[in-house]
């Protein structure tokens, strides 16, 4: 199996013309697994149906290319919010059956796996059982990718905030779980599956409260359009074919440009004297999860991110999209906000999928040459 990652632009949430052109490069019968990771414009409020519209149109495009069989092998993770210097776009992940492909020279290459849980009942959403279901779904995604915990670089989790299933007799109505609470539960469940969070510490009182408790390789999103847990997992699998690898690292805060550079350096990218990626085409995907400290401060200074009439997530996405764009030289980065239980308070997480090339060379005069920082920020699961 060989994994390909292709970015494609969208003119609006329902535009699939670029996606269709990318799909045309592959024989649908040879596609073992397909996933779409999409950023689409929308206000992210409960009356925002851009995700649902984007999902319907993407399903139509895949059905036209490979019928119901391909649709059944596909996973869709669609996130709203393209504030700041961020282009609405998507990443197409395709795992192709390629029997003649030789293992990557480095010994490892990018692999991905996907899994979906059963539908959760209204009473389960936002509970310890929700976290347990997430953990089992992450384990299923590892099995789908054929990897162990030590090979996992990143787990992407989509988790529900409410259920489409009618409330049972014991419930007056379906509980409305906040996005932050749902993300908290999903992150702790992912951390449990990866051995980063102890089961005994996953209790209701900890959800979005005990911020010393967090997973180290999880990015979690929430949505009202689903009532199950969906997982996409990225890993560097031993013996896999292909020219791509994935590298992850932590971010100190929403201003941590050096943290982004450290991850790119760990992936073998070179930077010029200004700290800009010399060959942006080698960075086939950049995923960032950023947040703000619980008190809204950044490096000890007060901000309005937690008090503005605009949702905190919008401030964060706008801020870090400019930083990421200044390093990559373009506006196509998948950026999400709210790192509750996904990083230390106020911190974040970055993942870069990089195409093999020449060894890492940073130009003189740039702080990006701090390889000690790269080693500090790169997770053990990156397989760099």
LUMTINU-756448 format. One line per 3 residues: their letters; for each residue z, y, x of C-alpha. Coordinates in steps of 0.05 Angstrom, whole numbers, plus 5000, padded with zeros to 4 digits. Layout:
<recs>
A	Z:Y:X; ...
</recs>
This chain:
<recs>
XXX	5000:5000:5000; 4984:5071:5023; 5013:5134:4992
XXX	4971:5196:4981; 5000:5264:4961; 4953:5318:4934
XXX	4971:5387:4908; 4931:5416:4850; 4933:5484:4816
XXX	4938:5498:4742; 4910:5559:4706; 4960:5548:4649
XXX	5009:5493:4628; 4953:5453:4595; 4901:5459:4650
XXX	4884:5392:4682; 4817:5408:4713; 4843:5405:4785
XXX	4883:5343:4769; 4821:5308:4741; 4782:5324:4804
XXX	4838:5294:4847; 4842:5232:4804; 4767:5221:4810
XXX	4777:5204:4884; 4814:5139:4867; 4796:5075:4832
XXX	4846:5069:4775; 4850:4993:4782; 4876:5000:4854
XXX	4931:5049:4836; 4998:5012:4839; 5040:5071:4820
XXX	5026:5144:4802; 5073:5203:4794; 5065:5276:4778
XXX	5115:5328:4801; 5095:5392:4766; 5119:5464:4765
XXX	5094:5502:4705; 5108:5571:4679; 5156:5578:4621
XXX	5221:5613:4605; 5262:5549:4609; 5297:5566:4544
XXX	5306:5516:4487; 5245:5545:4452; 5201:5535:4513
XXX	5151:5479:4500; 5108:5489:4562; 5135:5423:4591
XXX	5117:5385:4529; 5048:5415:4528; 5037:5401:4602
XXX	5060:5329:4592; 5012:5316:4534; 4953:5344:4572
XXX	4971:5305:4635; 4976:5241:4595; 4908:5254:4566
XXX	4878:5263:4635; 4908:5198:4661; 4888:5160:4599
XXX	4816:5184:4608; 4817:5161:4681; 4851:5094:4674
XXX	4869:5080:4602; 4936:5057:4577; 4945:5011:4637
XXX	4946:5070:4686; 4990:5110:4639; 5040:5054:4639
XXX	5044:5056:4715; 5056:5131:4716; 5116:5177:4718
XXX	5118:5250:4698; 5169:5299:4724; 5153:5368:4697
XXX	5196:5429:4712; 5191:5499:4686; 5204:5563:4723
XXX	5154:5595:4772; 5190:5660:4784; 5176:5700:4848
XXX	5121:5681:4897; 5109:5611:4868; 5042:5585:4842
XXX	5044:5541:4780; 5018:5475:4808; 5031:5401:4814
XXX	5038:5346:4866; 5000:5282:4851; 5031:5220:4884
XXX	4988:5158:4886; 5006:5090:4916; 4940:5054:4928
XXX	4931:4980:4939; 4900:4979:5008; 4904:4908:5036
XXX	4869:4925:5102; 4913:4983:5120; 4952:4975:5185
XXX	5025:4996:5190; 5037:5067:5212; 5041:5074:5289
XXX	5110:5106:5282; 5136:5043:5247; 5151:5078:5181
XXX	5111:5116:5129; 5121:5148:5062; 5134:5103:5002
XXX	5156:5121:4933; 5184:5084:4874; 5197:5103:4801
XXX	5242:5078:4746; 5262:5097:4675; 5326:5079:4639
XXX	5334:5059:4567; 5345:5115:4517; 5416:5141:4518
XXX	5455:5147:4454; 5480:5216:4435; 5551:5197:4454
XXX	5531:5173:4524; 5497:5237:4547; 5541:5276:4594
XXX	5592:5220:4604; 5613:5172:4660; 5566:5120:4628
XXX	5509:5169:4637; 5525:5171:4711; 5527:5095:4714
XXX	5460:5090:4680; 5432:5140:4730; 5458:5097:4788
XXX	5425:5035:4760; 5360:5072:4750; 5361:5096:4823
XXX	5373:5024:4845; 5312:5003:4804; 5270:5057:4837
XXX	5291:5031:4906; 5269:4962:4885; 5203:4990:4860
XXX	5191:5024:4927; 5214:4962:4966; 5265:5001:5007
XXX	5338:4999:5025; 5389:5055:5020; 5380:5073:5094
XXX	5305:5085:5084; 5314:5133:5025; 5301:5207:5041
XXX	5304:5237:4972; 5318:5217:4900; 5289:5261:4845
XXX	5325:5252:4778; 5306:5279:4710; 5363:5274:4661
XXX	5372:5291:4586; 5413:5348:4557; 5411:5321:4486
XXX	5386:5260:4449; 5328:5253:4401; 5365:5194:4371
XXX	5403:5212:4307; 5478:5217:4315; 5516:5155:4296
XXX	5568:5152:4241; 5625:5167:4290; 5593:5233:4312
XXX	5587:5294:4268; 5525:5317:4306; 5488:5306:4371
XXX	5527:5339:4427; 5491:5395:4463; 5503:5383:4537
XXX	5489:5442:4582; 5436:5436:4636; 5488:5444:4691
XXX	5532:5390:4662; 5474:5341:4656; 5451:5356:4727
XXX	5523:5345:4751; 5526:5276:4719; 5457:5257:4745
XXX	5473:5279:4816; 5538:5239:4819; 5503:5178:4791
XXX	5450:5184:4846; 5504:5193:4898; 5538:5130:4873
XXX	5474:5089:4882; 5464:5117:4952; 5535:5103:4974
XXX	5551:5177:4981; 5600:5184:4923; 5658:5138:4907
XXX	5659:5108:4838; 5732:5125:4828; 5718:5199:4835
XXX	5665:5201:4780; 5709:5224:4722; 5696:5274:4666
XXX	5743:5325:4697; 5699:5327:4760; 5634:5345:4725
XXX	5612:5414:4747; 5684:5427:4769; 5700:5390:4833
XXX	5648:5420:4878; 5673:5384:4940; 5640:5322:4910
XXX	5565:5318:4919; 5506:5273:4935; 5467:5288:4998
XXX	5397:5264:4981; 5387:5281:4907; 5349:5335:4870
XXX	5366:5334:4796; 5330:5368:4737; 5346:5367:4663
XXX	5305:5373:4600; 5310:5369:4525; 5243:5332:4521
XXX	5271:5265:4541; 5330:5221:4521; 5329:5175:4582
XXX	5339:5181:4657; 5275:5183:4699; 5276:5174:4774
XXX	5225:5184:4830; 5248:5163:4899; 5217:5181:4966
XXX	5230:5140:5028; 5203:5124:5097; 5192:5049:5091
XXX	5190:5004:5152; 5122:4974:5163; 5087:5017:5111
XXX	5017:5043:5121; 4995:5115:5119; 4999:5180:5157
XXX	5054:5213:5116; 5130:5216:5127; 5185:5253:5089
XXX	5241:5292:5121; 5302:5323:5088; 5356:5371:5109
XXX	5410:5416:5081; 5406:5491:5069; 5465:5536:5082
XXX	5448:5581:5024; 5391:5616:4988; 5375:5657:5051
XXX	5371:5598:5099; 5301:5606:5128; 5323:5570:5191
XXX	5344:5510:5151; 5274:5505:5123; 5244:5512:5192
XXX	5291:5458:5219; 5265:5407:5169; 5192:5424:5185
XXX	5207:5418:5260; 5239:5351:5249; 5174:5329:5215
XXX	5135:5348:5277; 5106:5414:5254; 5094:5471:5302
XXX	5114:5543:5289; 5085:5607:5317; 5125:5664:5349
XXX	5141:5692:5280; 5168:5625:5255; 5108:5611:5211
XXX	5078:5541:5207; 5018:5539:5254; 4980:5487:5214
XXX	5000:5491:5140; 4952:5435:5122; 4999:5385:5155
XXX	5054:5402:5105; 5028:5366:5044; 5090:5380:5002
XXX	5153:5423:5005; 5209:5412:4956; 5269:5458:4954
XXX	5333:5456:4914; 5375:5519:4921; 5436:5548:4888
XXX	5489:5602:4889; 5563:5596:4903; 5607:5589:4842
XXX	5631:5661:4851; 5560:5688:4858; 5568:5712:4929
XXX	5519:5702:4986; 5547:5704:5056; 5609:5738:5031
XXX	5573:5794:4994; 5573:5803:4919; 5508:5791:4880
XXX	5491:5794:4806; 5462:5724:4804; 5520:5698:4762
XXX	5528:5761:4720; 5457:5785:4706; 5425:5780:4638
XXX	5374:5736:4674; 5394:5663:4684; 5420:5648:4754
XXX	5364:5597:4765; 5311:5651:4758; 5344:5694:4812
XXX	5348:5634:4860; 5276:5611:4849; 5249:5681:4860
XXX	5290:5692:4923; 5276:5627:4960; 5203:5623:4939
XXX	5190:5685:4981; 5226:5656:5041; 5189:5589:5035
XXX	5123:5625:5026; 5134:5668:5088; 5143:5605:5130
XXX	5086:5564:5100; 5038:5622:5091; 5023:5603:5019
XXX	5056:5601:4950; 5054:5526:4934; 5125:5500:4939
XXX	5164:5461:4888; 5228:5501:4880; 5285:5487:4834
XXX	5354:5518:4825; 5426:5498:4811; 5452:5449:4864
XXX	5514:5428:4825; 5539:5364:4860; 5474:5362:4901
XXX	5499:5403:4960; 5562:5440:4983; 5578:5500:4939
XXX	5524:5553:4949; 5482:5506:4993; 5417:5471:4981
XXX	5369:5416:5000; 5298:5415:5027; 5247:5359:5034
XXX	5180:5363:5070; 5125:5312:5067; 5086:5318:5132
XXX	5020:5289:5156; 5022:5258:5226; 4997:5302:5281
XXX	5014:5327:5350; 5086:5330:5374; 5131:5386:5353
XXX	5117:5450:5393; 5152:5515:5375; 5124:5579:5407
XXX	5169:5615:5455; 5208:5672:5425; 5223:5638:5358
XXX	5291:5614:5335; 5256:5554:5306; 5260:5521:5374
XXX	5333:5504:5360; 5323:5429:5358; 5398:5420:5356
XXX	5397:5454:5289; 5341:5407:5267; 5383:5346:5285
XXX	5442:5376:5249; 5403:5389:5185; 5362:5325:5181
XXX	5392:5271:5138; 5401:5200:5162; 5354:5176:5108
XXX	5296:5217:5133; 5275:5166:5184; 5247:5221:5228
</recs>
